Amino acid sequence: MYATKPILALDIGNTHSTLAAIGKRKILWTTTLQTASLTEERKAKQLAKQISQAIALRFERVECIGVASVVPQAYQAFVPMLEKNLHAKLLTISASVNLPFKMGYKTPQTLGADRIAAVAFAAERFPNQATIIIDFGTAITYDLLSSNAKYLGGLILASPHIVAKSLWQHTAQLPKFQWRKTSALIGRTTLECLEAGLFWSKVAETEGLIAKLKDELKKKYHETNVIVVATGGDAEQFARTIPAIDFIEKHAVLCGIRIIVEKNLSSPACRAAHRRTSDKSTHHPIKG
């Protein structure tokens, strides 16, 4: 058993949800679940019990649970049970808590909690540095941070997984296929054409957007030195092919959750464990 009180970071994404126990800025334990399994109350209750038992075997206790969720149904079914079992404080990531960067978004209440956490990671990891954070998940998001730690906004795009599904669902003769990295630019079968077209179009799209965003940052914000950070499940596949990506951090969202939790441990936002799940007004994950 670790003689420490880690922070438990929970990233509830559209497809997968990841939990990590983080102590002294180091990930000590992690597990990944299908988000769909967290949306059904009975299954969520069972998983919360199993995970709580696994954590109890490794750690004396959990300091706080930090949650970044983009799936309200999964949050509502799973998080209250996890909080109850662990007897820990809870912080739900949103634009209303204390953040390590200035908010420049016009509608901060609509900004995804995962995006907020990723920007928090960039703000701490690259201080005084303009940054583009690209999260290659179920959706691909781009977030921009200025060198004076102001969040400028970003973009949201369809991931290759969504595009692949759309292609075979909405065409009569194209086969069902899974997105994958391919070395060949020109396909010699229909399947190869689909795979090459999808991968290399996303590579070209990413390269083009990075160049345009850097140009925008230079012209509009006078940022001439910009770091490009990739995170998310498909980050490594793209980063190996795109030289403009400078840094990969698979767990940027989880690390960002830890950063935000530490910044809010003594604030009312990190509520005490005894204010439990009957107080539903306190459970408002960010949507979108």
C-alpha positions as CSV (number, residue, x, y, z in Angstrom):
1,M,0.0,0.0,0.0
2,Y,1.3,3.5,-0.9
3,A,1.8,5.7,2.1
4,T,0.2,8.7,0.4
5,K,-3.1,10.3,-0.3
6,P,-3.3,10.6,-4.1
7,I,-5.8,12.6,-6.1
8,L,-8.1,10.4,-8.2
9,A,-8.6,11.9,-11.6
10,L,-11.5,10.7,-13.7
11,D,-11.9,11.6,-17.4
12,I,-15.3,10.6,-18.7
13,G,-15.1,10.7,-22.5
14,N,-17.6,9.9,-25.2
15,T,-16.1,6.4,-25.8
16,H,-13.7,5.6,-23.0
17,S,-13.4,6.8,-19.4
18,T,-10.0,6.7,-17.6
19,L,-9.3,6.9,-13.9
20,A,-5.8,7.6,-12.5
21,A,-4.5,7.9,-9.0
22,I,-1.9,10.7,-9.1
23,G,0.5,11.4,-6.2
24,K,3.3,14.0,-6.2
25,R,2.7,14.6,-10.0
26,K,3.2,11.0,-10.8
27,I,0.5,8.6,-12.1
28,L,0.5,5.7,-9.6
29,W,-2.4,3.7,-10.9
30,T,-4.7,3.8,-13.9
31,T,-7.6,1.9,-15.4
32,T,-9.9,2.5,-18.4
33,L,-13.6,1.6,-18.8
34,Q,-16.1,1.8,-21.6
35,T,-18.2,4.9,-21.0
36,A,-21.3,3.1,-22.1
37,S,-20.9,0.8,-19.0
38,L,-21.1,3.8,-16.7
39,T,-24.5,5.0,-18.0
40,E,-26.6,2.2,-16.6
41,E,-27.2,2.6,-12.9
42,R,-26.8,-1.0,-11.8
43,K,-23.7,-1.6,-13.8
44,A,-22.2,1.8,-12.7
45,K,-22.9,1.0,-9.0
46,Q,-21.1,-2.4,-9.4
47,L,-18.1,-0.8,-11.2
48,A,-17.8,2.0,-8.6
49,K,-17.7,-0.7,-5.8
50,Q,-15.0,-2.7,-7.7
51,I,-12.9,0.3,-8.4
52,S,-13.2,1.6,-4.8
53,Q,-12.0,-1.7,-3.5
54,A,-9.1,-1.8,-5.9
55,I,-8.0,1.7,-4.8
56,A,-8.4,0.9,-1.1
57,L,-6.0,-2.0,-1.5
58,R,-3.3,0.3,-2.9
59,F,-3.8,3.6,-1.0
60,E,-4.5,4.7,2.5
61,R,-7.2,7.1,1.2
62,V,-7.9,9.4,-1.7
63,E,-7.5,13.2,-1.1
64,C,-10.0,14.3,-3.7
65,I,-11.8,13.0,-6.8
66,G,-11.5,15.3,-9.8
67,V,-13.9,14.7,-12.6
68,A,-13.9,16.0,-16.2
69,S,-17.0,14.7,-17.9
70,V,-18.6,15.2,-21.3
71,V,-21.2,12.5,-20.8
72,P,-23.8,13.7,-18.2
73,Q,-25.6,10.4,-18.0
74,A,-22.4,8.5,-17.1
75,Y,-21.5,11.2,-14.6
76,Q,-24.8,11.1,-12.9
77,A,-24.9,7.3,-12.6
78,F,-21.2,6.6,-11.7
79,V,-19.6,9.6,-9.9
80,P,-22.0,9.8,-6.8
81,M,-21.4,6.1,-6.1
82,L,-17.7,6.4,-6.4
83,E,-17.7,9.5,-4.1
84,K,-19.8,7.7,-1.6
85,N,-17.6,4.5,-1.6
86,L,-14.3,6.5,-1.3
87,H,-15.5,9.0,1.3
88,A,-13.6,11.7,-0.6
89,K,-14.0,15.3,-1.6
90,L,-15.3,15.9,-5.1
91,L,-14.4,18.6,-7.7
92,T,-16.2,18.7,-10.9
93,I,-14.1,20.5,-13.6
94,S,-15.8,23.5,-15.1
95,A,-15.0,27.1,-16.1
96,S,-16.4,28.2,-12.7
97,V,-13.6,26.7,-10.6
98,N,-10.2,28.3,-10.0
99,L,-8.1,27.7,-13.1
100,P,-4.3,28.2,-13.9
101,F,-5.1,30.3,-16.9
102,K,-7.3,33.3,-17.9
103,M,-10.6,32.6,-19.7
104,G,-11.1,34.3,-23.0
105,Y,-14.0,32.1,-24.2
106,K,-17.3,33.9,-25.0
107,T,-19.4,31.1,-23.5
108,P,-17.2,29.4,-20.8
109,Q,-20.2,27.6,-19.5
110,T,-20.3,25.5,-22.7
111,L,-16.6,24.7,-22.8
112,G,-15.9,21.0,-22.4
113,A,-14.4,19.9,-19.1
114,D,-11.8,17.8,-20.9
115,R,-10.7,20.8,-22.9
116,I,-10.4,22.9,-19.8
117,A,-8.2,20.2,-18.2
118,A,-6.0,19.9,-21.3
119,V,-5.4,23.6,-21.3
120,A,-4.6,23.6,-17.6
121,F,-1.9,20.9,-18.3
122,A,-0.4,23.1,-21.0
123,A,-0.5,26.2,-18.8
124,E,1.6,24.4,-16.1
125,R,3.8,22.3,-18.4
126,F,4.7,25.2,-20.8
127,P,4.7,28.4,-18.7
128,N,5.0,31.7,-20.7
129,Q,4.6,29.7,-23.9
130,A,2.0,30.0,-26.6
131,T,0.5,26.5,-27.1
132,I,-1.8,24.6,-29.4
133,I,-3.3,21.6,-27.8
134,I,-4.8,18.9,-30.1
135,D,-6.8,16.2,-28.5
136,F,-7.3,13.3,-30.9
137,G,-10.3,11.6,-29.4
138,T,-13.8,10.7,-30.6
139,A,-13.9,14.3,-31.6
140,I,-10.7,16.2,-32.5
141,T,-10.4,19.4,-30.5
142,Y,-7.8,22.3,-30.9
143,D,-7.3,24.7,-28.0
144,L,-5.1,27.7,-28.1
145,L,-3.3,29.2,-25.1
146,S,-1.3,32.5,-25.3
147,S,2.1,33.1,-23.8
148,N,0.5,35.1,-21.0
149,A,-1.8,32.1,-20.1
150,K,-5.0,33.3,-21.7
151,Y,-7.3,30.8,-23.3
152,L,-8.1,32.1,-26.8
153,G,-10.5,29.4,-28.1
154,G,-10.2,26.6,-30.6
155,L,-11.9,24.3,-33.1
156,I,-13.9,21.0,-33.0
157,L,-13.7,18.5,-35.8
158,A,-14.9,15.0,-36.6
159,S,-12.4,12.2,-35.8
160,P,-11.4,9.6,-38.4
161,H,-13.5,7.1,-36.5
162,I,-16.7,9.2,-37.0
163,V,-15.8,9.8,-40.6
164,A,-15.2,6.1,-41.3
165,K,-18.6,5.2,-39.7
166,S,-20.4,7.9,-41.7
167,L,-18.8,6.7,-45.0
168,W,-20.1,3.1,-44.8
169,Q,-23.4,4.0,-43.2
170,H,-24.3,6.6,-45.9
171,T,-23.0,4.9,-49.1
172,A,-24.5,1.8,-50.8
173,Q,-21.4,0.0,-52.0
174,L,-18.5,1.1,-49.7
175,P,-17.5,-1.6,-47.2
176,K,-17.4,-1.2,-43.4
177,F,-13.9,-0.5,-42.3
178,Q,-11.9,0.6,-39.3
179,W,-9.6,3.7,-39.4
180,R,-5.9,2.9,-39.2
181,K,-2.6,4.5,-40.0
182,T,-1.4,3.5,-43.5
183,S,2.0,4.0,-45.2
184,A,0.6,4.0,-48.7
185,L,-0.7,7.2,-50.1
186,I,-2.4,5.6,-53.1
187,G,-4.8,2.7,-52.5
188,R,-5.0,-0.1,-55.0
189,T,-8.2,-1.7,-53.7
190,T,-11.4,-0.1,-52.5
191,L,-10.5,-0.8,-48.9
192,E,-7.0,0.6,-49.3
193,C,-8.5,3.7,-51.0
194,L,-10.8,4.2,-48.0
195,E,-8.0,3.7,-45.4
196,A,-5.5,5.9,-47.3
197,G,-8.0,8.6,-48.0
198,L,-9.1,8.8,-44.4
199,F,-5.7,8.7,-42.8
200,W,-3.9,11.1,-45.2
201,S,-6.8,13.5,-45.4
202,K,-6.6,13.9,-41.6
203,V,-2.9,14.3,-41.7
204,A,-3.2,17.0,-44.4
205,E,-6.0,18.6,-42.4
206,T,-4.0,18.6,-39.2
207,E,-0.8,20.0,-40.9
208,G,-2.9,22.7,-42.6
209,L,-4.7,23.8,-39.5
210,I,-1.5,23.9,-37.4
211,A,0.1,26.2,-40.1
212,K,-3.0,28.4,-40.2
213,L,-3.3,28.6,-36.4
214,K,0.4,29.5,-36.1
215,D,-0.1,32.2,-38.7
216,E,-3.2,33.5,-36.8
217,L,-1.4,33.5,-33.5
218,K,1.5,35.5,-35.1
219,K,-0.7,38.1,-36.9
220,K,-3.4,38.6,-34.3
221,Y,-1.6,37.9,-31.0
222,H,2.1,38.5,-31.9
223,E,3.0,34.9,-30.8
224,T,6.1,33.8,-32.8
225,N,7.1,30.8,-30.8
226,V,4.3,28.2,-30.5
227,I,4.4,24.7,-29.0
228,V,2.1,22.1,-30.5
229,V,1.0,19.4,-28.0
230,A,-0.9,16.2,-29.0
231,T,-3.0,14.1,-26.6
232,G,-5.9,11.6,-26.8
233,G,-6.1,8.0,-28.0
234,D,-4.9,8.6,-31.6
235,A,-2.2,11.2,-30.7
236,E,0.8,8.9,-31.3
237,Q,-0.5,7.7,-34.7
238,F,-0.6,11.3,-36.0
239,A,2.4,12.6,-34.1
240,R,4.7,10.0,-35.8
241,T,3.7,11.4,-39.2
242,I,3.3,15.1,-38.5
243,P,6.7,16.9,-37.7
244,A,4.8,20.0,-36.6
245,I,3.6,18.2,-33.5
246,D,6.3,19.0,-30.8
247,F,5.1,17.1,-27.8
248,I,2.9,14.1,-26.9
249,E,1.3,13.6,-23.6
250,K,-1.2,10.7,-23.5
251,H,-2.5,11.7,-20.1
252,A,-2.8,15.5,-20.6
253,V,-6.4,15.6,-19.5
254,L,-5.8,13.5,-16.3
255,C,-2.7,15.6,-15.4
256,G,-4.8,18.8,-16.0
257,I,-7.5,17.5,-13.7
258,R,-4.8,17.0,-11.0
259,I,-3.5,20.6,-11.5
260,I,-7.0,22.0,-11.2
261,V,-7.9,19.9,-8.1
262,E,-4.7,21.1,-6.3
263,K,-5.6,24.7,-7.1
264,N,-9.1,24.2,-5.6
265,L,-8.5,21.9,-2.6
266,S,-9.1,24.6,-0.1
267,S,-12.0,26.3,-2.0
268,P,-15.7,25.7,-1.6
269,A,-15.7,24.2,-5.1
270,C,-14.0,21.1,-3.7
271,R,-16.9,20.1,-1.6
272,A,-16.7,18.0,1.6
273,A,-17.5,14.3,1.3
274,H,-20.4,14.5,3.7
275,R,-22.4,16.6,1.3
276,R,-23.5,13.6,-0.6
277,T,-25.4,12.5,-3.6
278,S,-28.9,13.6,-2.3
279,D,-27.8,17.1,-3.1
280,K,-28.3,16.8,-6.9
281,S,-28.0,20.5,-7.4
282,T,-24.2,20.2,-7.0
283,H,-23.8,17.7,-9.8
284,H,-23.6,19.7,-13.1
285,P,-21.0,18.4,-15.5
286,I,-20.2,20.5,-18.5
287,K,-22.1,19.5,-21.6
288,G,-20.4,19.5,-25.0
